């Protein structure tokens, strides 16, 4: 009687590391090198650790001493940045899927600089508090450096977007 052997391939992708010829990895993902993914993870780590170190004490102190209310916008900012920090930690595992978090970080800092800092600077009215916030925002230069911009362009600019209608409601093309 012959003995049958089990297939040596894993039953799901979590059982084995994905190789470079794995069909389940998209072409764009293969275009991002492993060192670039590590740099991207370093960017997420920088955001997560930096946010925890700067806003963590605000939240922790409020949890310990809740009878002292946080000012409205300080509380909003602390909570939003805490959420950003949690999502940045998720970016350590899924660096490409969480890229919108880094793009948000870059976008708001560039917009804030253009709308708040530049007008004050050109009017020679830049106060020390705004200047300190601007200096802390310069960390975004590291984030800009680690973002795989070719991947961003391929995924968010040149790739067709998701469909807006179900297949049943799309007009029938006449083959042109």
C-alpha positions in Angstrom: 0.0 0.0 0.0 1.4 3.4 -0.9 1.6 6.1 1.6 0.3 9.5 0.5 2.2 12.6 1.5 0.7 15.9 2.4 1.5 18.8 0.2 4.4 20.9 1.4 2.8 24.2 0.6 1.2 26.1 3.5 -2.6 26.3 3.7 -2.6 30.1 4.2 -0.2 32.9 3.8 0.3 33.3 7.5 2.0 29.9 7.6 4.9 31.1 5.5 6.8 34.2 4.6 5.7 35.6 1.3 8.4 35.3 -1.4 9.2 37.7 -4.2 7.2 35.5 -6.7 4.1 35.3 -4.5 1.0 36.2 -6.7 -0.8 37.6 -3.6 1.7 40.5 -3.4 0.8 43.3 -5.6 3.2 44.6 -8.3 3.5 48.0 -6.5 4.5 46.3 -3.3 7.3 44.4 -5.0 8.5 47.8 -6.3 9.3 49.0 -2.7 12.6 47.6 -1.5 13.0 46.0 1.9 15.4 48.7 3.1 12.8 51.3 2.1 10.1 49.4 4.1 12.5 49.5 7.1 12.9 53.3 6.6 9.2 53.7 6.4 8.8 51.7 9.6 11.4 54.0 11.2 9.2 56.9 10.2 6.1 55.3 11.9 8.2 54.6 15.0 9.4 58.2 15.1 5.8 59.5 15.0 4.5 57.0 17.5 7.3 57.5 20.1 7.4 61.3 19.6 3.7 61.6 20.0 3.6 59.4 23.1 6.5 61.4 24.7 4.9 64.7 24.0 1.2 64.1 24.4 1.2 61.0 26.5 1.9 62.9 29.7 -1.0 65.3 29.0 -3.5 62.4 28.7 -1.9 60.4 31.5 -2.0 63.4 33.9 -5.7 64.0 33.0 -6.6 60.4 33.7 -4.9 60.5 37.1 -6.3 63.9 37.9 -9.6 64.2 36.1 -11.0 67.0 38.3 -8.7 69.4 36.4 -10.3 69.8 33.0 -8.1 70.1 29.9 -8.7 73.2 27.8 -10.9 72.3 24.9 -8.4 72.5 22.0 -5.5 71.0 24.1 -7.8 68.0 24.8 -8.8 67.7 21.1 -5.2 67.9 19.9 -4.0 65.4 22.6 -6.7 62.9 21.7 -6.2 63.2 18.0 -2.5 62.8 18.3 -3.0 59.8 20.6 -5.1 58.2 17.8 -2.4 59.1 15.3 0.2 57.4 17.5 -1.9 54.2 17.7 -2.3 54.1 13.9 1.5 54.8 13.5 2.1 51.7 15.6 -0.1 49.8 13.2 2.1 51.2 10.4 5.0 49.2 11.8 3.2 46.1 10.8 1.6 47.4 7.6 3.9 50.2 6.4 2.4 50.6 2.9 -1.3 50.2 3.8 -0.9 52.9 6.5 0.7 55.4 4.2 -2.3 57.8 4.3 -1.4 58.4 8.0 2.0 59.7 6.9 0.5 61.7 4.1 -1.9 63.3 6.6 1.1 64.2 8.9 2.9 65.8 6.0 -0.1 67.6 4.6 -1.3 69.2 7.8 2.2 70.4 8.7 2.8 71.9 5.2 -0.7 73.6 5.3 -0.1 75.0 8.8 3.3 76.3 7.8 1.9 78.0 4.7 -1.2 79.4 6.3 0.1 80.3 9.8 3.9 80.6 9.8 4.7 82.1 6.4 2.3 85.1 6.8 3.7 85.8 10.3 7.3 85.5 9.1 6.8 87.8 6.1 5.1 90.4 8.3 8.0 90.0 10.9 5.5 89.1 13.6 6.6 85.5 14.3 6.4 85.0 18.0 8.5 82.5 20.0 5.6 80.1 20.7 4.7 79.8 17.0 8.4 79.4 16.2 8.8 76.6 18.7 5.8 74.8 17.2 7.3 75.3 13.7 10.6 73.8 14.8 8.9 70.8 16.2 7.0 70.4 12.9 10.3 70.2 11.1 10.5 66.5 12.1 8.2 66.0 9.1 11.2 66.4 6.9 12.3 62.9 8.0 8.9 61.6 7.2 9.0 63.2 3.8 12.4 61.5 3.2 11.2 58.0 4.1 7.9 58.0 2.1 8.2 55.9 -1.1 7.0 58.6 -3.4 6.9 56.5 -6.6 4.6 54.0 -4.8 2.4 56.9 -3.6 2.1 58.3 -7.1 1.4 54.8 -8.5 -1.2 54.0 -5.8 -3.0 57.3 -5.3 -2.5 59.3 -8.5 -2.1 57.0 -11.6 -4.0 53.9 -10.4 -7.7 54.0 -11.3 -9.9 54.6 -8.3 -12.5 52.3 -6.9 -15.8 52.2 -8.8 -18.6 54.4 -7.8 -21.5 52.3 -9.1 -22.5 48.6 -8.9 -22.0 46.6 -12.1 -25.8 46.5 -12.6 -26.1 50.3 -12.8 -23.1 50.9 -15.1 -24.0 52.0 -18.6 -23.3 49.4 -21.3 -20.4 50.5 -23.5 -20.8 50.0 -27.2 -17.3 48.6 -27.7 -15.6 51.8 -28.6 
